[in-house]
Amino acid sequence: MSTPPDPTPVIDLLSGFRQSAVMFASVNLGVFDRLERGPADLETLARDLSCNPDALGRLLDTCAGLGLLIPGPDYALTDLSRTYLTRSSPRRMTGYILYSLRALWPMWGNLSDAVREGSNRWKQTFGLDGPLFANFFRSDDDRREFLMGMHGFGQISSPHIAAAFDLSGFRHMVDLGGATGHLAVACCRRWPDLRATVSDLPAAVPMAREMIALEADVAPRVEVVVNDFFTEPLPPGDLYAVGRILHDWGEERIHTLLTKIAAALPSGGALLIGEKLLTEDRTGPSWAQLQSLNMLVCAEGKERSLGEYEALLRPHGFTRIQAKRTTVPLDAILAHKS
């Protein structure tokens, strides 16, 4: 009788969601924010966080096992949790973690229905017709924390995107849907002759200005404007950038945007794209595959291979399409206007 295969991959997948839940709950309960004030024992933490001591102890010990806390008797933050899981950190990812807990987690519970029907789960899960952030983020603080979570992701990925290609020949980059301006800042820092314009919807612009003002070395070269790239003329530039934008949409909307970008670009201009690329046979990488499923449950789009992006770009006159894969959540594509 043959030896059965090692069950470890299945066991790891069974426990994977539990590890996410531990981090989600700890951020939601304020564990890391409380410990930022200083180490504390279980009794003190249970009182301060209004939690059952035995249950909280299990959570804290699991956080320690996952490398998120230094174990008791006086629990303390690790460098990892202090940097990414406390709400006072400029690199925090807490906003996106809480969005994952409150929005993505319940929608992913309906993944089977999303696969059957091929559509997102906002209506099924929340009674909403789409990702209506005005309804989901009911306060300015919620919206701010979400943007800061995306800013944390951006600080991880944007320096890699900025360094992927030689951008020294460009003079003015326009970052469409640029959120907090992390990509524009990274590109201007990497390429000292580059100026940048960050364009986004009215709700994002105040925070973009606030975050860019903190980057004293490049802030004078980065401006922020209100712009809806689907309905309004694009700000002028010779390099347009779209980071984590194209994967939100189906092909019709992407072609609408690419038509506008191609028309606005001067001869010799280019488009810089930040997305995680699937391999041509779609067998990886895992991050891109999982993100593509995430787009299924919460948006209209998906992750794509370089070949699929080339098929989208070439009809709009883009040539010399190059790609650079990275070790961070985004890869880079540079497409020149012919």
N, C-alpha and C positions, 0 to 999 in steps of 0.2 A: 504494500500500500504506500503510495507516494506521500511525502511530507507536505502538509498544507503550507501555503505561503505565510510569511510573517504578517500578522494582523496589525502591526504597529501603525501603518498609515491610516487604517480605518479607525483605530482607537484614537489617534491624534485628531482626526477630523471630528470624531464624536465630542472631544473635549475642547475643540477650537472655539466654539461659540461661548463656552463657559469662561474662557480666559478673557474674551472681549467683554462679557457681562461683568466680570470683576472690575475691570478698568472703568467701564461706564458707570457702575454703581458707586465706585469710590470717588470719581469726579463729581457725580450728581449729589452725593452726600456731603461733599466738602472736605473729605479726608485730607487731600493734599494742601488745600488752602489753610486748613487749621494747623497742619504740621509745619507750614512755612513760618508760623509764629514761633516755632521751637519744638523740640522733641517732647513727647508726652507719653504717660503710661495709659494702659487700657481704661482704667477707671475714669481718668480725666477726659479722655477722648470720648468715651461713651456719654458722659455728662454733657460735654460741649456740643456733641453732634446729635444729641437726643436719640441714641441708639441703644438697643439691647446689648449689654456687655458681652455675653457669650457669642452672639451672632456677629457683632462687630469684630471680636477677636479672631473669629474664623476668617473674616474678610481681610483683616490686616495681615494675618499670617500668610494668606494666599498672595497678597500683594508683595510681601517680602519674598515669597518663593518665586514670584515672577520677576523679581529684580526692581520692583517699583518702590519698595520701602526697605529701610534698614530695620531688622527685627527688634522687638522689645527685649527687656521690659519697658524701656523708653523707645517708642517707635520714632523714626526720623526719615526725612526725605533722602532719596538718592539724587545724584546730579541729574539723572534722566528725568525723574518726576519733577524736580524743581524747575527744569528747563521747559518741559513740554506740558505739564499737567497742573500747574498753578496759574491762577487767573491773573496774577500780576506780572508774569513773565512776558517779555516782548516776543518770544518765540512760542508762546502757548498754542496748543492745539485743542484746548478745552471746548471752544465753540463748535468745532466740527465733531468732536466726540459727543457733545450733548445733542447735536443735530442727528448724529448717527443713532443715539439712544432713542430719541423722541420721534424721529421720522423714518430713518432708513431701517432700523430694527423691526418695527411693526410691518413695514412694507415688504421687507425680505421674507417675512413670515408667509406672504402671499406669492412667493416666487413661482410655485407650481401653476397658479392661475395666470401669472404673467407669461409663462412659457406657453400655456395652452392658447392664450388669446393674443400674445404678441404686443401687449400694451402695458403702460405703467399702472401702478397700483394706488395712485392718489385718491381716485374716486372710491375704490373698494375699501381702502383703509381709513380715510378721513372724510369722505363725502365731498372732496374737492375735485374740480374738473382738471386740475393740473397743479404743478408745483408753485402754488400761489403764495410767494413768500410774504406778501403783505398780510395774508391771513394766518400763515403758520408762525411767523415771527411777530408776535403781538405787541412787542415793546421795542423801543430803540436799543435797549440793553441786549435783548436777544439777537437783534440784527447785528449789533456791534460785535458780539461774541462770535457769531457765525463768521463774519468777515475776518476777525482775528484768527479764527481757526484756519481759514483759507490762507491767511497771511503766513501762518506757521508752516503750512505745506509749501507755500511759495518761497520762503526763505531756504527751504531744503533744496528745491528744484531749480529756482531761477538762476543762481550762479552757474549751474551746469548748462542751462540753455544759452546763457549769455556767452559762454566760452566754447560752445559747440562749433561755431563757424567764425571765419574772419569777417567781422562786420565793420572793419576800419574804413571801407569805401562809402559807407552811408553817413548821412548827416542828420537826418530827422526821423526817428522812429515814432510811430503812433501805435500805442498798445490798446487795442479795441477790447472793451470789457475788462479793463486792467485792474479792477478792484482796488487794492491798497497800494498799487504801484510797485510791487516788489520786483517784477520783471524789468520795468523801465529803470529802476534804481540799479539793478544788477548789470544791465547792459551799459548804462552810462558810466558806472564804476569801472567796468572792464574796458570800455572804449572811450577814451577821454575827449575825442572830438565829436561825440554823438550827443545830440539833444533829443528829448523825448516828450511826447504828449500822452498822458493817460486819459482815456475817455471811458465814461461809464454812465450809468443811470443816476438820477438825482440822489437816491438813497445811499449810494456808495461814495459819492464825491467828497463829502465832508471828511470822511475817515481817510480817504486817499490823501487829501491835503495835509491832514494831521500827521500821518505816518511818514510821508515824504519830507515834511519839515524837520523830522528827526535825523535825516540823513544829510548832515551839513555839507559833506564833501561833494554831493551831487545835486542837492535840492535846487540850486539856481538854474540847472539845466533841465529840470523836469517841471512841466506845467500840467494842470488838471482841468479838464473841460467836461461839461455835461453833454452826452451824446447818446442817441439810440441808433446803433449802427444798422438796424433794419429799416428805419423810417426816415432818417435824416442824412444829409450829405456828410461824408467822412472828413475829419480834419486832414489837411494836406501833410504828406510826408513821402520820403523815398523808401521807407521800410515800414511795413505794417506787421503787427504781431498779434497773434491770437493764441492765448494759452488756456487750455481747458475750456475752449469755446466750441470748437467744431464737433466734439464728441457729444454735445448736448442735443444735436439736431439730426433730422433725417436729410436725405440728399437734396430735396427741393429747397429747403431753407439754406443749406450750405451753398448751393449754386447761386441763390439770391445774393448771399453775402460775398461770394467770390467774384461775382459779376461787378459788384460795387467796388471791391478792392482793386480788381484789374483795371477798371476804368479810372480810378483815382491815382494809380501809380504812374509815375513818369517812366520813360524808357530807361532801362537799367535798374529799375526798382525791384524790390523783392518782398516776399511774404515769409515771416518766421512763424512756425507753428510749434506749439508745445503740447504734445499728447503722448500717451504711452502706446507704442507700436506693438501690434500682434505680429508674430512671424507669419510668413506667407501661407504656411500650412495650418495656421491657427492652433498649433500645439503649445503655445506659450507666448510670452512669459505669464506666469500665474497672475501677477498683479494686473496685467492688461485683460486677461480673461475674466477675472472677478469684477474689474471695473466695467467691463462691457455688460455683464449681468446687472451691475448697479445702475447703469444707464437704462437698461430694460425696465427695472422696477420703478425708477424715479424720473425718467425724462423721455425724450423721443429718439435719442441717438444710440450710438454704440462706439466701441473702440474698433480701429481699423488697422490693416497692414499698410506698409509703404506702398504696395501696388494699388491698393484701394485709394489712397490719397493721391497717387499719381493720376489715376483715372478721373478723380474729381478736379484736379488742378489743370491738366493739359488742355481741356476744352476752353479754358479761359486765357490761354496764351502763356501759361507758365512752363518754363523749361529749366534745364540744369537743376533738377530736383534732387537734393542731397538729404541724407538722413544720418543722424548720429544717435546711437543708442547709449543710454547712461545707466548708472546703477541706482538712480533716484526715481520717484514716481512719474517723471515725465521724460520722454525722449524729444529730440528736436528735428525739424524738417526746415530746410531753406529752399524756397522756390523762386527763381528769377523770372521776371516778366520779359518775354522775348521782344 
